[in-house]
């Protein structure tokens, strides 16, 4: 195990720098009352990992597959979870029907707090990801699907499945060892590690229930492929013993404009790089506004702290107008970091409301309040009004600390103010 992990932690002979942030394990509750364990770490765009049910255990994956999970966390805010009946989720809930597994993903996705995210799914998790994306197309920005299937009959194109099914009724340890060493393309110490991992993830009876449920017609998602209009990358291992290359090709062919790529990467060590490249190439760039908006807007007011000379050069402050609270908050945090890096601490305040444009200037109560709030902030701290917080109280990657109601000069009523913090 140590040898294998040391190998995974090395890329082209260079040892990877450790990730500073360890995963944080929490629980989400599904709409039918099941507790689902999930882990979160990393920063940036969100990627949710959809495992193959029921073979997941959130607290082990960080060390068991570091190239995959740490590699993702180096590039994205990464979320992974255990399906019901497995891992650290509610082991007594053993409903593995497709509707139930989609509820598990919905509960975890809700914790993405309104943000669009990418789904990275493997094996039977591919079917769940497709079902979720078809149901919630507005939530998913990208799909990356590896070694998946869309109906149970896909497995029977391979001669491997029949002996695997026969062995499920045999000795539990013998079955897991055979699954790891014979049926899956794993070798050496990792095969034994994977066999032990299966036994830790799920009880024998739950695994049998899960595999039996996945033969139900509800797990057939082939009819949903043409509904997927999301940027999709389909990966398929040449050495996949359960699903033929043709299965992966059919998935890619069924999704409009999907990309297909054959890989030789059974531990998915290189997948974080492939996902980053794919997301980078296919993400839509939002157009930059060329005129200031009239109507409701989010105002960011920034003022350089304790620098009279610069104030005389630049003016009393810098005002920016946004049509999205999330974008305004992201910009304010970026300003704070840039100011710190340049040795120019900045006061930052945000408010939202109706604005009026005249002669390429912006006027309105929100402008005044944003300016007054920036005056309250300590250097480098982003303060927002209750209005901004209510618009983006679920902003992914941040949290809000209550600074109480504040009396602002020129404002009739006190304004509740919140400090924005990165969600570490």
Phi, psi and omega in degrees: 000314181297318179299315182295318180294322177297322177295317181294329182280000181247130178239117179052041176080359181248126182287131182288139176295139183294149173282129184288328188263113176285152180298146176252122182263129179223183180231139172245150180248129180285167180293342175257017169086020181262136179275124183244123178279136176217156180237148182222137171198170179087178183222164176101207176304150181267133170240125175257126180270122178257107183284175175272110184293139002252039188260067179215151179206100194302323186283350181258335191295329181302320180263334182285323180230066187295325179299321181286305188282317177289327176297320176294317183293337175290339187244336188218162162284116191248131180234131173223161190208169175253132173295158174307148178079005184213166175055227180264003175282179182298109183286341181279343180271103186243035173273103183256023175294160180301313179304322181291318180292329175293324176300322179299313179295322178299319181296319179289318180298328178300329179285353172287354168058055172084349182279147170284147186217164174266147174250128176244114189231150180229149176046235185292342174296338178298317180298320179294317180297319179296315180298318179294314182296324178292327181278328184231062184297336181283346182267336189257124179270325183213148172241129171235115190241126183235132173052043185261178175216163179238353174206155186300326182297341178301326181294329187280001170284347179252138178289353183287330191291322183297311176295329178295317178298318181298325183282346181299333181274357182273189179307133187298313180294317179299318180297312182295324177295318179294320180299320182284320189265328187259310187275324178267150185278046179256149182227164172062210184301330183293331179299315178294321178297318181293322178299316179293326179297318179302314182293329178284329184289322194207147173285156182303316183294321180293321178297318178295320177296319181295312181294325178292319180297328184285355173269355181290153182299332180296339177277357176278109183247016182300327181288350180268348187301318183286354175274345184280114178246022184264147176303122189229135173241124179252121178250145179212126179285132177299331184267011178297116184271348182261330185229127183288162177303325181298329178296312178298321179296322180293323177298313180297320181292332183279345181254127184304124175063019178292149175263147178236138180214126173278139180227163171236076191206071188291339176263004177057034181295327183266357184297321178305319178295317180296320179296314181300317179295317182294314180297319180296322183284330190251359180287138178282136177270124181287134181296145179275129181294134180261348177229152179284139184284148171254133184114204183292134180207163175255128184254128172250123177244126182234138181221131179289132185278136169053048179217083184298318181298315179292324178298318178297326181283317188262341184107183183290337181176178180242132181244134176231146183242132182231153173259003180226127177297321180298314180295323179296317179295316178300319179294319179297317178295322178295320176298318179299314180296316181297320178297317178299317181296326182270000183072025180237081180300138188238139170274132186226128178221146180227142170216166180227146179169189179285138178231160178235134178257128175218125178052046177063023173241162181239132180232160176143168181300326182296326179295315180296316182293318178300319179296316181293322179294320179299327178293338178279338190282144169289158182303128178086354181264133178266120176248140180230156176282167176300328180297315179293318179299319181293329177288326186224043181291344179253022182301125182295134174089000178226161172226165185238130177255127183288122176254010174081178179278136185235137174276123182248137180299130178082004181243125187297316184251152177296148182242127175286133187240144181231141174268137179266130178233143172295138183276089183285000000 
